[in-house]
Amino acid sequence: MKKLFGGINLTWSKVIAMGIIMGIYTAIMAMLPIVKDTSFNDLTVTFEVWIFFGIFIIMNSKSAKDSAFKCFIFFLISQPLIYLIQDVINGSNLFAQFYKYWFMWTIACLPMGFIGYYMKKDKWWGILILFPMLIFVGMEYSRYLSNTIFSFPRHILTTIFCISTLVIYPLAIFENKIAKIGGIIISGIIIIFVTTLCILVPPIYSTDLLVNGGKYKFDDTYNAYLLDDKYGNLYIRYENGIEDWLVHAEFKKAGITKFVLESPDGEKTIFDINIKRNTYTITEHIKADKSTENNNINWNEITENGVDEQMLFKNINTDDLEKIAALLQNLTEEIGEKERADYQFAFEAKWYEYTLESKQFNQVLSMGNKAVKPLYFIIYKSSSQGLYEYICCMAIQRITNYQIEDWNNSKDFLEKFNKFVYDNMKEQINVNPQN
């Protein structure tokens, strides 16, 4: 460890190569569906690995100025690459949307790298320089321990990485006994406090599953519950913002189970639900007959040769289209303002939960089936694949309950949605051939 933090000849060519490699690697991890919501994807959204590289560069630099510029160049190369590679491959607009926040941190690397170098002086006050880095790692440890508890064993490697580096940094960086012991005490307090808090106050995923209207109509006379209560509990609540009823969930762990929506006369609708840390997918377990399945939405516009645009536009209510566009554009602008005002909101992707809880999004959901084709039309006609289009995809998925999985952007969603719908129509033709 001593060699890793101070015994390497870190030339400029190595720093540049390291920046390029980490940029490419991180972009790949961000795009691979198989590593989504795992430890391998975590460095795409949080700081723990990047703090490690920052300290590695600082401890292997030759001067405070050398440290400042090497940290700056490493992040100036790696962070834009992460977004630009995804934009080129996926046709997205991540660089314009998110890089400005990372650029602020990249600029901050100049003073941080300069000041950080003085940890190498091995004085007692070196722990004061390391202290904010330990706090940052402690925050990430709290996040990922919570995620691991909720969806074990996901994120366990990141959790172990965080707790390990909290111990390693003061031991490997300092020879000075005061600094080393002080660092170990601080890290110990962080580890004990976070671990105790996560155990005593386990994570809860609070969300709404269904909105009254469309295919599923209910009110407070209905009962909603999970078949296995170890996953949490459900109840029906009234939302003043949209003036309607919602099935609300308080989930305690990830997994696949079923929940029931039961009417006052005992009629039950059973759903399969796949619970994840910050999202879920549901499908109706007891399927309707072929004349009523897929929410009674006719998709004749989607054919083997693509989409019939004229038919699609003809079948859209323009008033609904304008209402939905206005609501979700307003929501997108609102999220943009919050991201500009609070960088943590952007870095932690809090827009997702904010969207699910927003008045605008739930107003669209409350429109039920009549919102689906206008939403589809917005995505289909848009030349962008930004947040607005992504939110439209989320709304379609929640209204229709179609199982469209592992999509990365609106273009990807549209392709999988079209295939799902067309395959379903072929299946119905095979089941009910015309005479």
N, C-alpha and C positions, 0 to 999 in steps of 0.2 A: 504493500500500500504506500509506503514511503517513496518508492520509486515512481509509482503512478502519480503521486502528488508532489513532484519536485525533482524527479530524477530522469526526466525525459528531455531530450534536445528537441524542443518544439519549434521547428523552422517555419517560415512563412508558407512554404510549399505544403507542409503538413497541415497547417491551419486551413488553407484554401481547399485542399483535398478533403479534409474532414467536413468542411462546410458543404461541399458539393455532395459527398456521400450521404450525409445526414439529411440534406434537403430531399434527395431522391428517395431515400429509404422511408422518410416520414410521409412523403406524398403517396408512395405505394401502400403504406399501412392505412392511410386515410381512405384509399379507394377500394381496398380488398374487402369484399363483403364477409369473407370467412373470419376476419379478425375484428369485425365490428363489435363493440361492447366487450372487448377483452383487453388484457394488459398490453398487448402488442399495438393497440390503437390509442392507448392513453397519452403517449407523447405528442399526439396530434392536437390535444386540447388543454393539457396542463403543463406545469413548470418543472416537475421533479427531475426529469432527464436533462433538461436544458440548464438547470442549476448545476448539475453534475459537470456538464461540459464547461460551463463558465468557471467553476472552481478549478477544474483540470487545466484550463488555459492559464488562469491566474497563477497557479502554483508552479507552472513550468515556463513562465515568462522570465525575461532577463532584467526587466526594469518596470517601474510603474507605467511609464509611457508605452513600453512594449506590450504590457498586459492590456492596457486600455484599447490600443489599436487592434490587437489580435482578437480580443473579445468582440469588438465592433465589426470587424471584417467577417468573422465566423458567422455572426448572426445576420449580417448584411447579405451574405451569400445564401445561407441555408433557408431563411424564412421566406423570401420571395419565391425561391425554387419550389417550396412546398405548394404554394397557391398556383403558381404559373403552370406547373406540370399538370395539376388537376384541371385547370382551365383549358389547357390545350387538348387533353384527352377527353374530358367530359363536356366541353363546350360551356362551362360554367363561368361565373364572374366573381370568384372568391377573392382574387387579388384586390380588385377595386373595393370589395365589400369589407374585407377584414384586415388587409395588410397595414392600413394606416395605424392600427393599434399596435401591431408588432413593430412597426417602424419607430414608434415612440419608445418602446422598450429597447430597440436597437441603439437609438441615440443615447439612452440611459446607460448603455454598456460602457460608454467612454468614462464617465465618472466612477461607475461601479467597478470597472476593471482597474482603474487607476488606484482607487482607495483599497480595493480588495488585495492588491499586491502587497500592502503593508502587513498582511497576516504573516508574510514570509519573514518579517523582522523578529518573529517569535517573542513578542512582548506580551505581558498580561492583558493589555488593552486590545490585543488581536481578537479576543473573544467578542468584543463589542462590534467588530466588523463582521464576524461570522454570524452573530446573533440574528439579524433579519433573514439570513439565508436559512437558518434553522427553523425560524417561524414559518417561512414559506413552505418548507418541506413538511413541517408539522401540519399545516393546513391541507396539503395534498394527502398526507397520511390519514387525516380525519375523513376526507372525502372518500378515499378508496377502501379504508377499513369499513366504512358505512356501506359502500357498494358491495363489498365482499360478504358482509353479514347478510345483506338483502338477497344477493344472487350468487351465493357460494357455488363453485370456486372462482367465479369471474373476478378479475382484477386482483387476484391474490398475489401475483408476481409483482405488480406495482406496489401493493401494500408492503410486501417483504422488502422491496427495493427502498422504499421510503424509510422504514424503520431501521434498515441496515445503514443507510447513509447518514441518518441522524447520529448513529453511534460512531461511524467511521470518520466523519469529517473532523471532529475535535481530536481524535486519536491520531489521525494521519497528518494533520496540518501542523499541530503544535508539539514542541518539546518542552516549552515552558509549563511547569507544573500547575501554576495558577490558571493559565488559559485552558490547559487540557482538562483539569478537574472541573473548572467552571463550565466548560462546554459539555462535559458528560452529565453534569448535574442539570443543566438546562435541557439537554436532549431527554434525559430521564424523566424530568417533570412533564415535558411535552408528551412523551410516549404513555406515561401512566395516566395523565389527565385525559388524553384523547381516547385511549382504550377503555377507561372506566366510563366515560361519557357515552361512547358508542354502545357499550353493553347495557348500561342502565337506561339509556334513551335510544332504543333501536330505531332504525330508519323506517319511515312511513312514506309510501307513494300515494298521494291524494289526487284523485282525478275523477272526471265524470265519464261514464260509459255510454249512456243512451240519453237522447233528448226526446221528450214526448212529441209525437207527430209522425207523419209518414207511415211506415209499416208498423211501428210499435207505438201504441197509444196507451198511456197510463197516467195515474195521478196518485195521491197519497193513500187511496184505498187499496192500492196494489202492494205487494210485498216483493222485495228483491233480496237474494241471499246467495252466498257461495256454498256449493255442496261440501267443500272442505274448508272449514273456518280457520285452519292454520295459515291460510294465505291472506286473511284479513276479514273485513266485513263490508257489507253494502247497505245502503239505505236510500230511500227516495226523498229528495229535497226540492224545495221551490226556489228558483233563481229569479230574484226581482229584476235583474238586469234585462232578462229576455221574457219575463213574465210567463214562465212555463216550468214544467216538472223535469227533473233530471234523476237518473240513477247514478248515485255517487258511490265511489269506492275508496276505502282506506286499506291499501295493500301492505302486508308486512313482509312478504318474501316473493321472490320470482318463481315461476313455474307454470305448468299447464294444468288447468282445472276446468270446472264448469260452474256457471251461475244460472240462477232461475229467476225469471220474472213471472210472478203468480198473480192472477186476477182475483177479485173478491169471491168469484164463484168457483175458484180452484183450478181454472185453466192455466197450464204452465207452458212457458216457452223457455227452452233450455239452450244455453249458449256455451260453446267452447271458448276459453279465453287463455291466451298466452301472455303472461305477465312478465314484463322486464322492468328494469330499474326506473326508467322515466318514460316508458311507453307500453303499449299493449296492442294486441290484435284480437278481435272477436269474430266468430262465425256462428251462425245458428246451427245448433247440434241436431235438433229435430227438423229435418228439411221439409219445406212446403212442397206441394206437388208441382209438376212442371209448368202448370199454367200460372203459378204465383211466385215461383222462386226468382231470385235475383231482384227482389224489391219491385216486381211488376214494371220494370223499365225495359222498353223495347229499344234494341240497339241495331235496327236495320241499317243505320248509317255506316256501321263498321262492316266492311266486306273483305273478301279474300284479297282484293286488289287495293285495299286502303280505305280511306274515309270519304264518303260522299258528302262533300262540303255543302252543296246546295240543299240537300235533304237535312243535314245537321242544322244549318241556319234557319231553315223553314220550321223546324220543330222546336225552336228556342223562343221562349217568351222574352222579348227585349226588355220589358220592365224588370223582370227577375234578373236578367243579365246585368242591367245597369245598377240595380240595388246591390247585388253580390259584389260586383267590381268596386263600387264605392265603399262598401263595408271593408273589404279585404285590402284595398289600397290604403284606406285610412289606418287600418291595423298595421300594415307594413311600414307606413310613415311613422307611426307611433313607436314601433320597435326600433326603427332607425334613430329616432330622437333619443331613446333610452340608451342605445348602444353608444351614441356620441357623448352622452352625458356621463355614462358609467362604463368604463372599459371592462370591468369585471363581468358585467351583464353580457358583453359580447364574447369574452374569452370563455366563459362557462356555458355558452349557448343557452342562456336562460330564456331566449326568445321562444323556445319550444313550449315550455310550461306556461309562459305568459300567453302564448297563442291559445292553448287549450282552455285557459281560464278567462279569456277575453270576451267581452260583450259582443264584439263584432263577429268573432268566429262562431260563437254559440247561436247568434241570430241566424247565421247561414245554415247551421246544422238544423235549427228548428224549422226551416223551410222544407226539410225532408227531400223526397224524390225530385220535386220540381227544381231543386237547386243543382242537381247532378249534371244535366246537359249544359247549362250555362257555365258551370265550373270547367267542364270538359272543353267547351268551346274556347274559354280564356286560355287554357294551357295549349290547346291545339294551334291557335292563331298567334300565340306569342313567339317572338323571336328570341326572347330571353329565357334563362333558366335560373332565375333568382329566387329571393325569399317569397315574393308575391305568388309566383307559380308553385313553389313548394307548398305553401299554405293551401292553395287550391287543391293540390293532390291530397293533402291530409284530410281536407273536408270531404272529398269524394270517397276516400277510403272509409271514413267514419260513417257516412250516410249509407253507403251501399253494403258495408261489411265484407266487401270482396277481399280475398286473401292475396293481395299484391305485396310480395315480400322482397326484401333486399334491393330496393331501388334507391339510387343515389341522387337523382335530380328529376325534374319534371319530364325531360325527354325520355329518360329511362323508364319512369312510371308509365308514360303514355304508351310506349312500346309493349310493356308487360300487361297493361290494362287492356289494350286492343287484342292481344293474343288470348288473354283470359276470356274476354267477352266472345270472341269469334269461336274459340274452342268450345265454349258453353253452348253457343247457338248450334254448332255442328252436332254436339251431343244430343240436344233436344230433337233435332231433325231425325237422328238415328233412332231415338226412343219413340218418337211419334211420326213415322214416315207418312207422307201424304198419299192418299189413295188415288 
